[in-house]
Amino acid sequence: MSDTPESPFDPSPPHRNFYGRRHGKTLRQSQKGYLSEDLGDLRPRGITVEDNPDRSTVDPRVIFGNDNPVWLEVGFGGGEHMVHMAATYPGINIIGCEPYINGVAMLLGKIRAAGVSNVSVHPGDARDLMDVLPDASVQRAFLMYPDPWPKARHHRRRFVTPEHLLPLARVMQPGGIFRVASDIPDYIRQTREEVPPAGFETVDDTPVAWDDWISTRYEQKALREGRPPNYVTFRRL
Ligand SMILES: C[S@@+](CC[C@H](N)C(=O)[O-])C[C@H]1O[C@@H](n2cnc3c(N)ncnc32)[C@H](O)[C@@H]1O
């Protein structure tokens, strides 16, 4: 398969603004194989507008074939954290969203290596997934090193804005946990300001990582470059 935008595995064409990258450097042959052989089975149906123009609700029990708790990772990057969580907690289901197809290919390689089966992969925008998930269907959500959008005029593109947080609050169960990690102080500032009014209370806000944490590629880069992270935990009210 090709990794050009015409590829059948390309994330859905944007029907809303997405400012990040969808493609990076040419995929390795092995990664093309993961996309062509594995993504079809791991990709949930009915998430994209093309797949589900009426935007009917998609039941996670149908996606996973069981009613285990559902966790959501937004922007899984290379997939380290998502696969680590799936392997650490085999009794949960985790859906990851990532529009960057090179990251999706990396995740699929890790899924193969770890042999985890409690995963589902939406190769696109988390907003498209949240649109169709039922109310109160997600027990935990993870936002790890989100795109920082450092310029003030771009802060509204950040995930920690009502455009993203209100749909997230709708799909989260009362008492559900939302974790955010970032090395960007101004991103943490905006997180502290914007998440609680969307329907969450702060549980923890610390430079000490969670007990079950695995460092991601972006965290490794931040640490190498001398930017210590913050780990913020919220609970859905
Ligand atoms: C800075 S990277 C961090 C990746 C990974 N979480 C890590 O810690 O290594 C942020 C990722 O979020 C993804 N992203 C940005 N907006 C998104 C959205 N609306 N839905 C899903 N993923 C998104 C980007 O494509 C990018 O891969």
Residues whose N, C-alpha, C, O or C-beta is under 5 A from the ligand:
A	BS01	LIG	G20 R21 V74 G75 F76 G77 G78 C97 E98 P99 Y100 G124 D125 A126 R127 M144 Y145 P146 D147 T216 R217 Y218 E219
